[in-house]
Amino acid sequence: QAARGIGKHHVNAPRLCRLNRVEYHRGGIRAWLRYHRHMISLTPSRKLLARASEKDMMVFGPADAPYTITVFTDVDCGYCRKLHGDIAELNKLGIRVRYLFYPRSGPGTDSWRLAESIWCSADRAKAYYDFMLNNKEPGTATDCKVPLDRWLALGQKLAVRATPVSFVPNGQRVVGARFEDLQKLMNDTAKP
């Protein structure tokens, strides 16, 4: 089957479907493209994430780590807790993790208030770690500027629909707490 043209990007949909173990049905190209649009062009994801400031993130790992991933996380997400449980292993592998809060329930909810409390803690990383792995709630939020609206808007531009969603430097994503997939993708993107 001939490749389908999409702007400058050409995609052999049936081949990619087989590679992704997605069954391809004749005439289903539009549905396939909607489902896989983030794989067709990774440039927008990469550019949007490059513009995000690290001062507005919680960062785990050394600044000189060979790899960096950006993760959208929700404090009420069990899979986010599972991924954060692997943070030490990720750091040992040379992967620096940058977190952006993405309270899926939206503004004014308990998740939103909890994210604000963690962000406004004296030690954000410790407060996040304690809550996610030890279920220890942070103290009440002091008056500080929380960039939750910005993170939510960025996540919506990147079509984040669940958490955790991890982005590697080239813009590809891994949805869920799939440590092995994340590690493989980091290794694959590091190859020339």
Backbone as JSON Lines, residues from 0, in Angstrom:
{"i":0,"aa":"Q","n":[0.84,-1.18,0.0],"ca":[0.0,0.0,0.0],"c":[0.89,1.25,0.0]}
{"i":1,"aa":"A","n":[0.52,2.23,-0.75],"ca":[1.32,3.46,-0.89],"c":[1.31,4.27,0.41]}
{"i":2,"aa":"A","n":[2.36,5.01,0.59],"ca":[2.45,5.88,1.77],"c":[1.47,7.02,1.62]}
{"i":3,"aa":"R","n":[0.91,7.44,2.73],"ca":[-0.03,8.57,2.74],"c":[0.75,9.83,3.07]}
{"i":4,"aa":"G","n":[0.47,10.91,2.39],"ca":[1.17,12.16,2.65],"c":[0.42,13.01,3.65]}
{"i":5,"aa":"I","n":[1.14,13.56,4.59],"ca":[0.54,14.46,5.56],"c":[1.49,15.63,5.68]}
{"i":6,"aa":"G","n":[1.18,16.7,5.0],"ca":[2.1,17.83,5.0],"c":[3.44,17.38,4.48]}
{"i":7,"aa":"K","n":[4.49,17.66,5.24],"ca":[5.83,17.24,4.85],"c":[6.13,15.8,5.27]}
{"i":8,"aa":"H","n":[5.3,15.24,6.13],"ca":[5.58,13.93,6.7],"c":[4.85,12.85,5.9]}
{"i":9,"aa":"H","n":[5.56,11.8,5.54],"ca":[4.96,10.68,4.84],"c":[4.98,9.47,5.74]}
{"i":10,"aa":"V","n":[3.84,8.83,5.84],"ca":[3.68,7.73,6.77],"c":[3.17,6.51,6.02]}
{"i":11,"aa":"N","n":[3.81,5.39,6.2],"ca":[3.3,4.14,5.68],"c":[2.46,3.55,6.8]}
{"i":12,"aa":"A","n":[1.19,3.9,6.83],"ca":[0.31,3.55,7.94],"c":[0.23,2.05,8.2]}
{"i":13,"aa":"P","n":[0.02,1.2,7.19],"ca":[-0.07,-0.23,7.5],"c":[1.21,-0.77,8.15]}
{"i":14,"aa":"R","n":[2.36,-0.31,7.66],"ca":[3.62,-0.79,8.23],"c":[3.75,-0.33,9.68]}
{"i":15,"aa":"L","n":[3.47,0.94,9.95],"ca":[3.56,1.43,11.32],"c":[2.56,0.73,12.22]}
{"i":16,"aa":"C","n":[1.38,0.44,11.7],"ca":[0.38,-0.27,12.5],"c":[0.9,-1.64,12.89]}
{"i":17,"aa":"R","n":[1.51,-2.33,11.94],"ca":[2.06,-3.66,12.27],"c":[3.16,-3.53,13.3]}
{"i":18,"aa":"L","n":[3.98,-2.5,13.16],"ca":[5.06,-2.31,14.12],"c":[4.53,-2.02,15.51]}
{"i":19,"aa":"N","n":[3.41,-1.32,15.57],"ca":[2.82,-0.97,16.86],"c":[1.77,-1.98,17.3]}
{"i":20,"aa":"R","n":[1.66,-3.07,16.57],"ca":[0.7,-4.13,16.87],"c":[-0.73,-3.62,16.93]}
{"i":21,"aa":"V","n":[-1.04,-2.67,16.06],"ca":[-2.39,-2.15,15.94],"c":[-2.97,-2.7,14.66]}
{"i":22,"aa":"E","n":[-4.14,-3.26,14.74],"ca":[-4.73,-3.85,13.54],"c":[-5.18,-2.73,12.6]}
{"i":23,"aa":"Y","n":[-4.8,-2.86,11.34],"ca":[-5.14,-1.86,10.35],"c":[-6.34,-2.35,9.54]}
{"i":24,"aa":"H","n":[-7.33,-1.52,9.4],"ca":[-8.5,-1.85,8.59],"c":[-8.56,-0.88,7.42]}
{"i":25,"aa":"R","n":[-8.79,-1.4,6.23],"ca":[-8.91,-0.56,5.04],"c":[-9.97,0.52,5.3]}
{"i":26,"aa":"G","n":[-9.64,1.74,5.02],"ca":[-10.57,2.84,5.23],"c":[-10.48,3.42,6.63]}
{"i":27,"aa":"G","n":[-9.66,2.85,7.49],"ca":[-9.56,3.34,8.85],"c":[-8.38,4.26,9.08]}
{"i":28,"aa":"I","n":[-7.81,4.8,8.01],"ca":[-6.62,5.63,8.12],"c":[-6.85,6.88,8.97]}
{"i":29,"aa":"R","n":[-8.02,7.5,8.85],"ca":[-8.27,8.71,9.64],"c":[-8.27,8.41,11.14]}
{"i":30,"aa":"A","n":[-8.91,7.31,11.51],"ca":[-8.92,6.93,12.93],"c":[-7.51,6.58,13.39]}
{"i":31,"aa":"W","n":[-6.77,5.89,12.54],"ca":[-5.4,5.54,12.89],"c":[-4.55,6.8,13.09]}
{"i":32,"aa":"L","n":[-4.71,7.77,12.2],"ca":[-3.93,9.0,12.3],"c":[-4.29,9.79,13.55]}
{"i":33,"aa":"R","n":[-5.58,9.82,13.91],"ca":[-5.98,10.51,15.13],"c":[-5.33,9.84,16.34]}
{"i":34,"aa":"Y","n":[-5.31,8.52,16.35],"ca":[-4.76,7.77,17.47],"c":[-3.24,7.94,17.56]}
{"i":35,"aa":"H","n":[-2.54,7.99,16.41],"ca":[-1.09,8.02,16.4],"c":[-0.51,9.37,15.99]}
{"i":36,"aa":"R","n":[-1.28,10.44,16.09],"ca":[-0.8,11.74,15.61],"c":[0.47,12.19,16.32]}
{"i":37,"aa":"H","n":[0.65,11.78,17.56],"ca":[1.86,12.2,18.28],"c":[3.1,11.51,17.74]}
{"i":38,"aa":"M","n":[2.96,10.42,16.98],"ca":[4.12,9.73,16.44],"c":[4.49,10.25,15.06]}
{"i":39,"aa":"I","n":[3.56,10.93,14.39],"ca":[3.8,11.38,13.03],"c":[4.78,12.54,13.0]}
{"i":40,"aa":"S","n":[4.56,13.51,13.82],"ca":[5.49,14.63,13.9],"c":[5.81,14.87,15.37]}
{"i":41,"aa":"L","n":[7.04,14.67,15.73],"ca":[7.45,14.85,17.12],"c":[7.98,16.26,17.38]}
{"i":42,"aa":"T","n":[8.16,17.03,16.33],"ca":[8.74,18.36,16.46],"c":[7.92,19.27,17.38]}
{"i":43,"aa":"P","n":[6.59,19.34,17.26],"ca":[5.85,20.24,18.16],"c":[6.05,19.88,19.63]}
{"i":44,"aa":"S","n":[6.03,18.59,19.97],"ca":[6.24,18.19,21.36],"c":[7.61,18.62,21.84]}
{"i":45,"aa":"R","n":[8.6,18.36,21.04],"ca":[9.97,18.7,21.42],"c":[10.12,20.21,21.63]}
{"i":46,"aa":"K","n":[9.54,21.0,20.72],"ca":[9.66,22.46,20.84],"c":[8.91,23.0,22.05]}
{"i":47,"aa":"L","n":[7.7,22.49,22.28],"ca":[6.91,22.95,23.42],"c":[7.61,22.62,24.74]}
{"i":48,"aa":"L","n":[8.16,21.42,24.84],"ca":[8.85,21.03,26.07],"c":[10.15,21.79,26.26]}
{"i":49,"aa":"A","n":[10.82,22.13,25.16],"ca":[12.07,22.89,25.25],"c":[11.82,24.29,25.81]}
{"i":50,"aa":"R","n":[10.64,24.83,25.55],"ca":[10.3,26.17,26.04],"c":[9.93,26.19,27.52]}
{"i":51,"aa":"A","n":[9.59,25.01,28.08],"ca":[9.19,24.95,29.49],"c":[10.41,25.19,30.38]}
{"i":52,"aa":"S","n":[10.25,26.03,31.35],"ca":[11.36,26.41,32.23],"c":[11.5,25.41,33.38]}
{"i":53,"aa":"E","n":[12.73,25.01,33.64],"ca":[12.97,24.07,34.74],"c":[12.7,24.68,36.1]}
{"i":54,"aa":"K","n":[12.68,25.99,36.2],"ca":[12.37,26.59,37.49],"c":[10.9,26.35,37.86]}
{"i":55,"aa":"D","n":[10.1,25.96,36.87],"ca":[8.7,25.64,37.1],"c":[8.45,24.13,37.18]}
{"i":56,"aa":"M","n":[9.51,23.35,37.44],"ca":[9.4,21.9,37.51],"c":[10.05,21.4,38.79]}
{"i":57,"aa":"M","n":[9.68,20.18,39.17],"ca":[10.41,19.47,40.21],"c":[11.38,18.55,39.5]}
{"i":58,"aa":"V","n":[12.65,18.65,39.8],"ca":[13.66,17.88,39.07],"c":[14.35,16.91,40.02]}
{"i":59,"aa":"F","n":[14.42,15.65,39.59],"ca":[15.11,14.6,40.34],"c":[16.26,14.11,39.48]}
{"i":60,"aa":"G","n":[17.46,14.23,39.99],"ca":[18.63,13.78,39.27],"c":[19.58,14.92,39.0]}
{"i":61,"aa":"P","n":[20.84,14.59,38.7],"ca":[21.86,15.63,38.49],"c":[21.65,16.39,37.17]}
{"i":62,"aa":"A","n":[22.07,17.64,37.17],"ca":[21.93,18.47,35.97],"c":[22.76,17.95,34.81]}
{"i":63,"aa":"D","n":[23.84,17.22,35.1],"ca":[24.71,16.73,34.04],"c":[24.36,15.29,33.59]}
{"i":64,"aa":"A","n":[23.17,14.81,33.95],"ca":[22.77,13.45,33.55],"c":[22.72,13.37,32.02]}
{"i":65,"aa":"P","n":[23.08,12.22,31.45],"ca":[23.1,12.09,29.98],"c":[21.71,12.16,29.34]}
{"i":66,"aa":"Y","n":[20.67,11.81,30.09],"ca":[19.31,11.82,29.55],"c":[18.4,12.62,30.47]}
{"i":67,"aa":"T","n":[17.37,13.21,29.89],"ca":[16.36,13.92,30.67],"c":[15.0,13.57,30.11]}
{"i":68,"aa":"I","n":[14.06,13.26,31.0],"ca":[12.67,13.05,30.58],"c":[11.8,14.05,31.32]}
{"i":69,"aa":"T","n":[10.68,14.38,30.72],"ca":[9.7,15.27,31.34],"c":[8.44,14.47,31.55]}
{"i":70,"aa":"V","n":[7.93,14.46,32.78],"ca":[6.79,13.62,33.14],"c":[5.64,14.49,33.65]}
{"i":71,"aa":"F","n":[4.46,14.29,33.06],"ca":[3.24,14.89,33.59],"c":[2.7,13.93,34.63]}
{"i":72,"aa":"T","n":[2.49,14.42,35.86],"ca":[2.1,13.55,36.97],"c":[0.9,14.13,37.71]}
{"i":73,"aa":"D","n":[0.15,13.26,38.37],"ca":[-1.0,13.64,39.17],"c":[-0.83,13.01,40.54]}
{"i":74,"aa":"V","n":[-1.07,13.76,41.59],"ca":[-0.87,13.24,42.94],"c":[-1.86,12.14,43.29]}
{"i":75,"aa":"D","n":[-2.97,12.05,42.58],"ca":[-3.97,11.01,42.84],"c":[-3.86,9.84,41.86]}
{"i":76,"aa":"C","n":[-2.71,9.64,41.27],"ca":[-2.54,8.63,40.24],"c":[-1.66,7.49,40.77]}
{"i":77,"aa":"G","n":[-2.22,6.29,40.82],"ca":[-1.48,5.13,41.29],"c":[-0.29,4.79,40.42]}
{"i":78,"aa":"Y","n":[-0.44,4.94,39.1],"ca":[0.68,4.64,38.2],"c":[1.79,5.68,38.33]}
{"i":79,"aa":"C","n":[1.42,6.91,38.69],"ca":[2.44,7.94,38.94],"c":[3.26,7.55,40.18]}
{"i":80,"aa":"R","n":[2.58,7.01,41.17],"ca":[3.29,6.54,42.37],"c":[4.25,5.42,42.01]}
{"i":81,"aa":"K","n":[3.78,4.52,41.15],"ca":[4.62,3.39,40.73],"c":[5.86,3.9,39.98]}
{"i":82,"aa":"L","n":[5.66,4.84,39.06],"ca":[6.8,5.41,38.32],"c":[7.76,6.12,39.28]}
{"i":83,"aa":"H","n":[7.22,6.87,40.22],"ca":[8.09,7.58,41.15],"c":[8.85,6.61,42.06]}
{"i":84,"aa":"G","n":[8.29,5.43,42.27],"ca":[9.01,4.4,43.03],"c":[10.27,3.95,42.31]}
{"i":85,"aa":"D","n":[10.33,4.15,41.0],"ca":[11.51,3.78,40.19],"c":[12.48,4.94,40.0]}
{"i":86,"aa":"I","n":[12.26,6.06,40.69],"ca":[13.06,7.26,40.46],"c":[14.55,7.02,40.74]}
{"i":87,"aa":"A","n":[14.85,6.29,41.79],"ca":[16.27,6.03,42.12],"c":[16.92,5.2,41.02]}
{"i":88,"aa":"E","n":[16.19,4.22,40.5],"ca":[16.73,3.38,39.42],"c":[16.92,4.2,38.15]}
{"i":89,"aa":"L","n":[15.97,5.07,37.83],"ca":[16.1,5.94,36.67],"c":[17.34,6.83,36.81]}
{"i":90,"aa":"N","n":[17.51,7.41,37.99],"ca":[18.68,8.28,38.23],"c":[19.98,7.5,38.11]}
{"i":91,"aa":"K","n":[20.0,6.25,38.6],"ca":[21.2,5.41,38.49],"c":[21.55,5.13,37.03]}
{"i":92,"aa":"L","n":[20.52,5.05,36.17],"ca":[20.73,4.81,34.75],"c":[21.12,6.08,34.0]}
{"i":93,"aa":"G","n":[21.24,7.2,34.72],"ca":[21.63,8.45,34.08],"c":[20.45,9.21,33.5]}
{"i":94,"aa":"I","n":[19.25,8.93,34.01],"ca":[18.04,9.61,33.52],"c":[17.57,10.59,34.58]}
{"i":95,"aa":"R","n":[17.56,11.83,34.21],"ca":[17.08,12.92,35.06],"c":[15.59,13.08,34.8]}
{"i":96,"aa":"V","n":[14.79,13.23,35.84],"ca":[13.34,13.28,35.7],"c":[12.84,14.67,36.1]}
{"i":97,"aa":"R","n":[12.13,15.3,35.17],"ca":[11.53,16.62,35.42],"c":[10.01,16.42,35.5]}
{"i":98,"aa":"Y","n":[9.42,16.78,36.64],"ca":[8.0,16.59,36.85],"c":[7.22,17.88,36.63]}
{"i":99,"aa":"L","n":[6.07,17.75,36.0],"ca":[5.08,18.81,35.89],"c":[3.78,18.27,36.47]}
{"i":100,"aa":"F","n":[3.2,18.99,37.43],"ca":[1.92,18.54,37.98],"c":[0.84,18.67,36.92]}
{"i":101,"aa":"Y","n":[-0.01,17.67,36.83],"ca":[-1.12,17.67,35.89],"c":[-2.35,17.09,36.59]}
{"i":102,"aa":"P","n":[-2.96,17.88,37.49],"ca":[-4.15,17.38,38.19],"c":[-5.32,17.22,37.22]}
{"i":103,"aa":"R","n":[-5.58,15.97,36.85],"ca":[-6.59,15.68,35.83],"c":[-7.99,16.13,36.24]}
{"i":104,"aa":"S","n":[-8.24,16.21,37.54],"ca":[-9.58,16.58,38.0],"c":[-9.84,18.08,37.86]}
{"i":105,"aa":"G","n":[-8.81,18.87,37.61],"ca":[-8.98,20.29,37.32],"c":[-8.9,21.2,38.53]}
{"i":106,"aa":"P","n":[-9.04,22.51,38.29],"ca":[-8.92,23.52,39.35],"c":[-9.98,23.37,40.44]}
{"i":107,"aa":"G","n":[-9.58,23.73,41.66],"ca":[-10.52,23.73,42.77],"c":[-10.78,22.35,43.38]}
{"i":108,"aa":"T","n":[-10.1,21.33,42.93],"ca":[-10.31,19.98,43.45],"c":[-9.26,19.65,44.51]}
{"i":109,"aa":"D","n":[-9.45,18.53,45.19],"ca":[-8.48,18.11,46.2],"c":[-7.1,17.87,45.57]}
{"i":110,"aa":"S","n":[-7.08,17.27,44.39],"ca":[-5.8,17.03,43.71],"c":[-5.08,18.34,43.43]}
{"i":111,"aa":"W","n":[-5.82,19.32,42.98],"ca":[-5.26,20.63,42.67],"c":[-4.67,21.26,43.95]}
{"i":112,"aa":"R","n":[-5.45,21.24,45.03],"ca":[-4.99,21.83,46.3],"c":[-3.76,21.09,46.84]}
{"i":113,"aa":"L","n":[-3.74,19.77,46.69],"ca":[-2.61,18.98,47.16],"c":[-1.36,19.3,46.33]}
{"i":114,"aa":"A","n":[-1.52,19.44,45.02],"ca":[-0.39,19.82,44.16],"c":[0.14,21.2,44.57]}
{"i":115,"aa":"E","n":[-0.77,22.12,44.89],"ca":[-0.34,23.45,45.35],"c":[0.43,23.34,46.66]}
{"i":116,"aa":"S","n":[-0.05,22.51,47.59],"ca":[0.63,22.35,48.88],"c":[2.03,21.78,48.7]}
{"i":117,"aa":"I","n":[2.15,20.8,47.82],"ca":[3.48,20.21,47.57],"c":[4.4,21.25,46.94]}
{"i":118,"aa":"W","n":[3.89,21.98,45.95],"ca":[4.7,22.98,45.26],"c":[5.16,24.08,46.22]}
{"i":119,"aa":"C","n":[4.31,24.46,47.16],"ca":[4.63,25.56,48.07],"c":[5.4,25.1,49.31]}
{"i":120,"aa":"S","n":[5.71,23.82,49.4],"ca":[6.49,23.31,50.54],"c":[7.91,23.85,50.48]}
{"i":121,"aa":"A","n":[8.56,23.9,51.63],"ca":[9.94,24.37,51.68],"c":[10.85,23.48,50.83]}
{"i":122,"aa":"D","n":[10.61,22.17,50.86],"ca":[11.37,21.22,50.05],"c":[10.37,20.44,49.19]}
{"i":123,"aa":"R","n":[10.14,20.94,47.97],"ca":[9.15,20.33,47.07],"c":[9.42,18.86,46.79]}
{"i":124,"aa":"A","n":[10.67,18.56,46.47],"ca":[11.03,17.19,46.11],"c":[10.74,16.24,47.26]}
{"i":125,"aa":"K","n":[11.11,16.64,48.48],"ca":[10.86,15.79,49.64],"c":[9.37,15.65,49.89]}
{"i":126,"aa":"A","n":[8.63,16.74,49.78],"ca":[7.17,16.7,50.0],"c":[6.51,15.77,48.97]}
{"i":127,"aa":"Y","n":[6.94,15.87,47.71],"ca":[6.38,15.0,46.67],"c":[6.74,13.55,46.93]}
{"i":128,"aa":"Y","n":[8.0,13.29,47.25],"ca":[8.47,11.94,47.54],"c":[7.7,11.35,48.72]}
{"i":129,"aa":"D","n":[7.59,12.12,49.81],"ca":[6.88,11.64,51.0],"c":[5.42,11.34,50.7]}
{"i":130,"aa":"F","n":[4.79,12.17,49.91],"ca":[3.38,11.92,49.62],"c":[3.22,10.72,48.69]}
{"i":131,"aa":"M","n":[3.99,10.69,47.62],"ca":[3.8,9.63,46.61],"c":[4.19,8.25,47.14]}
{"i":132,"aa":"L","n":[5.24,8.17,47.94],"ca":[5.72,6.85,48.37],"c":[5.35,6.5,49.81]}
{"i":133,"aa":"N","n":[5.12,7.51,50.65],"ca":[4.81,7.23,52.05],"c":[3.42,7.72,52.45]}
{"i":134,"aa":"N","n":[2.69,8.31,51.52],"ca":[1.34,8.82,51.74],"c":[1.29,9.85,52.88]}
{"i":135,"aa":"K","n":[2.37,10.6,53.03],"ca":[2.45,11.64,54.06],"c":[2.1,12.98,53.42]}
{"i":136,"aa":"E","n":[0.98,13.54,53.86],"ca":[0.51,14.79,53.26],"c":[1.38,15.96,53.71]}
{"i":137,"aa":"P","n":[1.62,16.91,52.79],"ca":[2.4,18.11,53.16],"c":[1.54,19.03,54.02]}
{"i":138,"aa":"G","n":[2.19,19.99,54.63],"ca":[1.44,20.98,55.4],"c":[0.58,21.83,54.48]}
{"i":139,"aa":"T","n":[-0.15,22.75,55.06],"ca":[-1.0,23.62,54.25],"c":[-0.13,24.53,53.4]}
{"i":140,"aa":"A","n":[-0.64,24.88,52.25],"ca":[0.11,25.7,51.29],"c":[0.29,27.11,51.83]}
{"i":141,"aa":"T","n":[1.52,27.57,51.73],"ca":[1.77,28.98,52.03],"c":[1.42,29.76,50.77]}
{"i":142,"aa":"D","n":[1.43,31.05,50.89],"ca":[1.1,31.86,49.73],"c":[2.29,31.9,48.78]}
{"i":143,"aa":"C","n":[2.2,31.17,47.69],"ca":[3.27,31.18,46.69],"c":[2.63,31.04,45.32]}
{"i":144,"aa":"K","n":[3.4,31.4,44.31],"ca":[2.88,31.35,42.94],"c":[3.06,29.94,42.38]}
{"i":145,"aa":"V","n":[1.96,29.3,42.04],"ca":[1.98,27.93,41.54],"c":[1.63,27.94,40.05]}
{"i":146,"aa":"P","n":[2.5,27.39,39.2],"ca":[2.25,27.43,37.75],"c":[1.34,26.31,37.24]}
{"i":147,"aa":"L","n":[0.36,25.87,38.03],"ca":[-0.5,24.77,37.62],"c":[-1.27,25.07,36.34]}
{"i":148,"aa":"D","n":[-1.74,26.29,36.19],"ca":[-2.47,26.65,34.96],"c":[-1.6,26.48,33.72]}
{"i":149,"aa":"R","n":[-0.35,26.89,33.83],"ca":[0.59,26.75,32.71],"c":[0.84,25.28,32.37]}
{"i":150,"aa":"W","n":[1.03,24.45,33.4],"ca":[1.27,23.03,33.18],"c":[0.06,22.36,32.54]}
{"i":151,"aa":"L","n":[-1.13,22.74,33.02],"ca":[-2.36,22.18,32.47],"c":[-2.5,22.56,31.0]}
{"i":152,"aa":"A","n":[-2.23,23.82,30.68],"ca":[-2.31,24.28,29.29],"c":[-1.28,23.56,28.41]}
{"i":153,"aa":"L","n":[-0.06,23.39,28.91],"ca":[0.97,22.68,28.15],"c":[0.56,21.23,27.92]}
{"i":154,"aa":"G","n":[0.05,20.59,28.95],"ca":[-0.41,19.2,28.81],"c":[-1.52,19.07,27.78]}
{"i":155,"aa":"Q","n":[-2.42,20.04,27.76],"ca":[-3.51,20.0,26.77],"c":[-2.97,20.2,25.36]}
{"i":156,"aa":"K","n":[-1.98,21.07,25.18],"ca":[-1.37,21.26,23.86],"c":[-0.67,19.98,23.39]}
{"i":157,"aa":"L","n":[-0.14,19.22,24.34],"ca":[0.57,17.98,24.01],"c":[-0.35,16.76,24.01]}
{"i":158,"aa":"A","n":[-1.65,17.0,24.13],"ca":[-2.67,15.94,24.11],"c":[-2.46,14.92,25.23]}
{"i":159,"aa":"V","n":[-2.09,15.41,26.43],"ca":[-1.97,14.53,27.59],"c":[-3.38,14.21,28.05]}
{"i":160,"aa":"R","n":[-3.71,12.93,28.09],"ca":[-5.05,12.51,28.46],"c":[-5.06,11.61,29.7]}
{"i":161,"aa":"A","n":[-3.89,11.19,30.13],"ca":[-3.75,10.32,31.28],"c":[-2.42,10.65,31.95]}
{"i":162,"aa":"T","n":[-2.2,10.09,33.12],"ca":[-0.92,10.27,33.79],"c":[-0.45,8.92,34.28]}
{"i":163,"aa":"P","n":[0.83,8.72,34.42],"ca":[1.91,9.6,33.99],"c":[2.14,9.51,32.49]}
{"i":164,"aa":"V","n":[2.57,10.6,31.91],"ca":[3.02,10.64,30.51],"c":[4.44,11.17,30.55]}
{"i":165,"aa":"S","n":[5.37,10.38,30.02],"ca":[6.78,10.75,30.01],"c":[7.2,11.1,28.59]}
{"i":166,"aa":"F","n":[7.88,12.22,28.42],"ca":[8.39,12.64,27.13],"c":[9.91,12.55,27.14]}
{"i":167,"aa":"V","n":[10.47,11.9,26.13],"ca":[11.92,11.85,25.98],"c":[12.34,13.06,25.14]}
{"i":168,"aa":"P","n":[13.63,13.37,25.07],"ca":[14.07,14.61,24.41],"c":[13.61,14.78,22.95]}
{"i":169,"aa":"N","n":[13.41,13.7,22.2],"ca":[12.99,13.88,20.81],"c":[11.49,14.1,20.68]}
{"i":170,"aa":"G","n":[10.75,14.1,21.79],"ca":[9.32,14.37,21.77],"c":[8.45,13.14,21.84]}
{"i":171,"aa":"Q","n":[9.03,11.94,21.75],"ca":[8.22,10.74,21.87],"c":[7.74,10.58,23.3]}
{"i":172,"aa":"R","n":[6.62,9.88,23.45],"ca":[6.03,9.73,24.77],"c":[5.87,8.28,25.15]}
{"i":173,"aa":"V","n":[5.84,8.07,26.45],"ca":[5.49,6.77,27.03],"c":[4.37,7.06,28.01]}
{"i":174,"aa":"V","n":[3.23,6.4,27.81],"ca":[2.08,6.61,28.69],"c":[2.07,5.48,29.72]}
{"i":175,"aa":"G","n":[1.94,5.84,30.98],"ca":[1.9,4.85,32.04],"c":[3.25,4.68,32.71]}
{"i":176,"aa":"A","n":[3.26,3.85,33.73],"ca":[4.48,3.59,34.5],"c":[5.2,2.4,33.91]}
{"i":177,"aa":"R","n":[5.61,2.51,32.68],"ca":[6.26,1.4,31.96],"c":[7.76,1.66,31.92]}
{"i":178,"aa":"F","n":[8.4,1.32,33.02],"ca":[9.82,1.57,33.21],"c":[10.66,0.97,32.08]}
{"i":179,"aa":"E","n":[10.37,-0.28,31.71],"ca":[11.17,-0.95,30.67],"c":[11.0,-0.25,29.32]}
{"i":180,"aa":"D","n":[9.78,0.16,28.97],"ca":[9.54,0.86,27.71],"c":[10.26,2.21,27.69]}
{"i":181,"aa":"L","n":[10.23,2.88,28.81],"ca":[10.9,4.18,28.92],"c":[12.41,4.01,28.77]}
{"i":182,"aa":"Q","n":[12.96,3.01,29.42],"ca":[14.39,2.74,29.33],"c":[14.77,2.38,27.89]}
{"i":183,"aa":"K","n":[13.98,1.55,27.22],"ca":[14.25,1.14,25.84],"c":[14.19,2.36,24.9]}
{"i":184,"aa":"L","n":[13.17,3.19,25.06],"ca":[13.03,4.37,24.21],"c":[14.2,5.32,24.4]}
{"i":185,"aa":"M","n":[14.66,5.49,25.65],"ca":[15.82,6.35,25.89],"c":[17.05,5.78,25.21]}
{"i":186,"aa":"N","n":[17.23,4.48,25.28],"ca":[18.38,3.84,24.62],"c":[18.29,3.96,23.11]}
{"i":187,"aa":"D","n":[17.09,3.76,22.56],"ca":[16.89,3.85,21.1],"c":[17.13,5.26,20.58]}
{"i":188,"aa":"T","n":[16.68,6.27,21.32],"ca":[16.85,7.65,20.84],"c":[18.28,8.13,21.02]}
{"i":189,"aa":"A","n":[19.05,7.46,21.86],"ca":[20.45,7.86,22.05],"c":[21.34,7.35,20.92]}
{"i":190,"aa":"K","n":[20.86,6.35,20.17],"ca":[21.67,5.81,19.08],"c":[21.69,6.78,17.9]}
{"i":191,"aa":"P","n":[22.85,6.9,17.19],"ca":[22.93,7.84,16.07],"c":[22.09,7.4,14.89]}
